Amino acid sequence: MRKLFKDAAKITNYNLILTIPLIIFIKILDLYSLYSKYTVDSVLKFVLASITVLFMFGVFCAGWFYMVEGAINLSKKVFVLDEDRAKATLNLFKTIPDGVGKFFLSFVGVYVIFFFIQVIATPLVYFLGANIIGSLDDASMQSLQQTVMDPAVASNQGMASFIDKLTPEQIVFFGKWSLLFMVVTSIIMYLLMLWIPEIIYNTNNPLVALWRSVVKLFKDFFTSFRLYISLWLMGFALLFINTFAVINPVAYIIMSIALFYFSVYFVVLIFLYYDRTFMVRADDVKE
């Protein structure tokens, strides 16, 4: 496991250009979201905006994840000169159109399937919460409604003012719901961990890839779970630090760079794990 983390870091450092498409996509998505916020004023425009985001997601994921696979394959090659490695790394940009051509429809399917997963998970979380946590009593509910309707809360710092107005019982109640939501989300993300590599390496069909990836996940459960927990803790720590970094502009910039780096490292590590664990086994079977 330690070697896997070390090799993933080495691959990420050698292929920092992987961050460029990611940063460009996120910035374009932010700008489009800001534009849509002020221009989408009808159902038709909302549908068109949603379809546009769907296609943007499909194009980016198809090209970028195929580029990540290229970086993994590049790590298996031996380069005598650093110039040759740098040239091969830059050539990864040329694989983006090929990735879009091969996997665009696959990632459109991923987007749609993930939407339905969210639709199914939402009532599940509500059902679990209603039975495990329960609901606020009438007095607390009335107090909460008064807090929400308070003009001071609406005109002030928003969430900070809202939390200040809550009673200790209400804070504990919402804390329990937040914990439940985090647990369910973490379980779902674990089950989906190998979905993308399965599409890139084995099948264009996102439904088939989803099933096969879950099966492979449990075939190597202890390693995959340890890997996921490690990444989850690293991500949680970075997000926690980033919460306080907002106060200082310099710290915020540093943490933004760290989060982009971690995002690339996260994906590279999962792809590398899949490549070494399941592609090697496939080769062994052929032999």
matplotlib code that plots the C-alpha trace (Angstrom):
import matplotlib.pyplot as plt

x = [0.0, 2.8, 4.5, 1.2, 0.9, 4.5, 4.3, 1.1, 2.8, 5.7, 3.3, 1.4, 4.6, 5.8, 2.4, 1.4, -0.1, -3.0, -4.1, -4.4, -7.6, -9.1, -8.5, -9.8, -13.0, -13.8, -13.3, -15.5, -18.1, -18.0, -18.4, -21.2, -23.0, -22.7, -24.0, -26.9, -27.8, -28.8, -30.1, -32.1, -35.6, -37.8, -38.2, -36.9, -33.7, -33.2, -33.4, -31.0, -28.6, -28.8, -28.1, -25.2, -23.7, -24.3, -22.3, -19.6, -19.2, -19.1, -16.5, -14.2, -14.4, -14.0, -10.8, -9.3, -9.7, -8.3, -5.4, -4.9, -4.8, -2.1, -0.1, -0.4, 0.8, 3.6, 4.9, 5.6, 8.1, 11.8, 13.2, 16.9, 16.6, 14.4, 13.6, 12.1, 9.9, 8.8, 8.0, 5.9, 4.1, 3.2, 1.9, -0.8, -2.7, -3.0, -4.9, -7.8, -9.7, -9.3, -10.8, -13.7, -14.4, -14.3, -16.0, -18.2, -21.4, -20.2, -19.8, -23.1, -24.5, -22.5, -24.0, -27.5, -27.0, -25.5, -28.5, -30.8, -28.5, -29.0, -32.8, -32.9, -30.5, -32.4, -35.6, -33.3, -31.5, -34.8, -36.2, -33.1, -33.0, -36.7, -36.4, -33.0, -32.8, -36.5, -37.8, -38.0, -40.8, -43.5, -42.0, -38.5, -40.0, -41.9, -38.7, -36.8, -39.4, -39.2, -35.4, -35.5, -38.1, -36.1, -35.0, -31.8, -30.7, -31.6, -29.7, -26.7, -24.0, -26.5, -25.4, -23.3, -26.2, -28.6, -26.3, -26.0, -29.8, -30.2, -30.7, -28.2, -30.9, -31.4, -27.6, -27.3, -30.3, -28.8, -25.4, -26.9, -28.6, -25.3, -23.4, -26.0, -25.7, -21.9, -22.0, -24.4, -22.5, -19.2, -20.7, -22.0, -18.7, -16.9, -19.2, -18.5, -14.7, -13.7, -16.5, -14.5, -11.4, -13.7, -15.1, -11.7, -10.0, -12.7, -16.1, -17.9, -21.2, -21.6, -24.2, -22.1, -19.0, -20.9, -21.8, -18.3, -16.6, -18.6, -17.9, -14.2, -14.4, -15.5, -13.1, -10.3, -12.3, -9.7, -7.2, -9.8, -11.4, -8.1, -7.3, -10.6, -10.4, -6.9, -8.0, -11.2, -9.1, -6.6, -9.5, -11.3, -8.1, -7.5, -11.1, -11.0, -7.8, -9.2, -12.2, -9.8, -7.6, -10.4, -9.4, -6.0, -5.7, -2.2, -3.3, -6.4, -4.3, -1.9, -4.8, -6.5, -3.3, -3.1, -6.7, -6.1, -3.0, -4.9, -7.7, -5.2, -3.4, -6.7, -7.6, -4.1, -4.0, -7.3, -6.3, -2.9, -4.6, -7.0, -4.3, -2.0, -4.6, -7.1, -5.4, -2.5, -4.9, -6.6, -3.2, -2.5, -5.7, -4.8, -1.5]
y = [0.0, 2.4, 1.8, 2.5, 5.9, 6.7, 5.7, 7.7, 10.8, 10.2, 9.9, 13.0, 15.0, 13.9, 14.7, 18.0, 19.0, 16.9, 19.8, 22.2, 20.6, 20.3, 23.9, 25.1, 23.0, 24.1, 27.8, 27.5, 25.7, 28.4, 31.1, 29.3, 28.7, 32.5, 33.3, 30.9, 32.3, 35.7, 34.5, 31.3, 32.6, 29.9, 26.1, 25.9, 27.8, 25.7, 22.5, 23.9, 24.9, 21.5, 19.8, 22.1, 21.2, 17.5, 17.8, 19.8, 17.1, 14.3, 16.1, 16.9, 13.5, 11.5, 13.5, 13.9, 10.4, 9.0, 11.4, 10.0, 6.5, 7.7, 9.0, 5.6, 3.8, 6.4, 5.6, 2.0, 3.3, 3.9, 7.2, 7.8, 11.5, 13.9, 15.7, 12.5, 12.2, 15.8, 15.4, 12.3, 14.0, 17.0, 14.5, 13.5, 16.6, 14.9, 12.0, 14.2, 14.2, 10.4, 10.1, 12.3, 10.2, 7.0, 7.8, 10.9, 8.9, 6.8, 9.8, 11.2, 7.9, 8.3, 11.7, 10.4, 7.2, 9.3, 11.6, 8.6, 7.3, 10.6, 10.4, 7.0, 7.9, 11.0, 9.2, 6.5, 9.1, 10.6, 7.2, 6.3, 9.7, 9.7, 6.3, 6.7, 10.4, 11.4, 14.9, 18.1, 18.5, 21.1, 23.8, 23.4, 23.4, 26.6, 28.2, 27.1, 28.7, 31.9, 31.9, 31.4, 34.2, 36.6, 39.5, 39.9, 36.4, 37.1, 40.4, 39.4, 36.8, 34.1, 30.7, 32.1, 34.2, 31.2, 29.0, 31.6, 31.7, 27.9, 26.2, 23.5, 20.8, 22.1, 22.1, 18.5, 17.5, 19.1, 17.6, 14.1, 14.7, 16.0, 12.9, 10.6, 12.4, 12.2, 8.5, 7.6, 9.8, 8.1, 4.6, 5.6, 7.1, 4.0, 1.8, 4.1, 4.3, 2.0, 2.9, 5.4, 3.1, 0.3, 2.4, 3.6, 0.2, -2.4, -1.3, 1.7, 0.7, 2.7, 0.3, -2.8, -0.9, 0.0, -3.6, -4.9, -2.2, -3.0, -6.7, -6.0, -3.7, -6.5, -9.1, -7.0, -5.5, -5.0, -3.3, -1.1, -0.1, 0.8, 2.8, 4.6, 5.4, 6.8, 9.1, 10.1, 11.1, 13.0, 14.8, 15.6, 17.1, 19.3, 20.5, 21.2, 23.3, 25.0, 26.2, 28.3, 29.3, 31.5, 34.1, 34.7, 35.4, 33.8, 30.7, 30.4, 30.4, 27.8, 25.6, 26.0, 24.7, 21.9, 20.9, 20.8, 18.7, 16.4, 16.0, 14.8, 12.6, 11.1, 10.1, 8.9, 6.8, 5.0, 4.4, 3.1, 0.8, -0.5, -1.0, -2.9, -5.0, -5.9, -5.5, -7.7, -10.3, -10.2, -10.7, -13.6, -15.3, -15.0, -16.6]
z = [0.0, 0.9, -2.5, -4.3, -2.6, -3.3, -7.0, -7.4, -6.0, -8.4, -11.4, -10.3, -10.0, -13.4, -15.0, -13.4, -16.7, -15.7, -13.5, -16.5, -18.0, -14.6, -13.6, -17.0, -16.8, -13.2, -14.1, -17.3, -15.2, -12.6, -15.2, -17.0, -13.6, -12.9, -16.3, -16.0, -12.6, -14.2, -17.6, -16.9, -16.3, -17.8, -17.9, -21.4, -20.6, -17.5, -19.6, -22.2, -19.5, -17.9, -21.2, -21.8, -18.4, -19.2, -22.5, -20.8, -18.2, -20.9, -23.0, -20.0, -18.3, -21.5, -22.5, -19.0, -17.6, -20.9, -20.4, -16.8, -18.2, -20.6, -17.7, -16.0, -19.1, -19.5, -16.0, -17.1, -19.7, -19.1, -20.4, -20.7, -21.1, -19.1, -22.4, -23.8, -20.7, -20.9, -24.6, -24.0, -21.1, -23.3, -25.9, -23.4, -24.5, -28.0, -26.4, -25.3, -28.7, -28.8, -25.3, -26.2, -29.3, -27.4, -24.1, -24.5, -24.6, -21.7, -19.4, -20.5, -19.2, -16.0, -15.4, -15.9, -13.8, -11.0, -11.1, -10.6, -7.8, -6.0, -6.6, -5.0, -2.1, -1.0, 0.2, 1.7, 3.8, 4.9, 5.8, 7.9, 9.5, 10.4, 12.0, 13.7, 14.5, 14.5, 14.0, 16.1, 18.5, 17.7, 20.0, 18.4, 14.9, 15.7, 17.1, 14.0, 11.7, 13.6, 13.3, 9.6, 9.1, 11.3, 9.1, 11.1, 10.0, 6.3, 6.3, 8.3, 7.7, 6.6, 7.9, 10.8, 12.1, 11.6, 13.7, 16.4, 16.7, 17.1, 20.5, 21.7, 21.0, 17.4, 16.8, 18.0, 15.8, 12.7, 13.6, 13.6, 10.2, 8.8, 10.1, 8.6, 5.3, 5.4, 6.2, 3.4, 0.9, 1.9, 1.4, -2.0, -3.1, -1.9, -4.1, -7.1, -6.5, -9.4, -11.8, -13.9, -14.3, -15.3, -18.1, -19.3, -19.1, -20.0, -21.2, -22.7, -21.2, -17.9, -16.4, -17.1, -15.8, -12.6, -11.8, -12.6, -10.6, -7.5, -7.9, -8.2, -5.2, -2.9, -4.5, -3.0, -0.2, 2.5, 0.2, -1.5, 1.8, 3.3, 0.2, 0.4, 4.1, 3.6, 0.8, 2.7, 5.8, 3.6, 1.8, 5.0, 6.6, 3.5, 3.5, 7.2, 6.8, 3.8, 5.9, 8.0, 5.0, 3.7, 6.3, 4.8, 1.0, 0.7, 2.7, 0.5, -2.7, -1.3, -0.2, -3.6, -5.3, -2.7, -3.4, -7.2, -6.6, -4.3, -6.8, -9.5, -7.0, -5.9, -9.5, -10.4, -7.2, -8.0, -11.6, -10.6, -8.0, -10.6, -13.2, -10.9, -9.1, -11.8, -15.1, -13.9, -12.8, -16.2, -17.9, -15.5, -16.6, -20.3, -19.6]

ax = plt.figure().add_subplot(projection="3d")
ax.plot(x, y, z, "-o")
ax.set_aspect("equal")
plt.show()
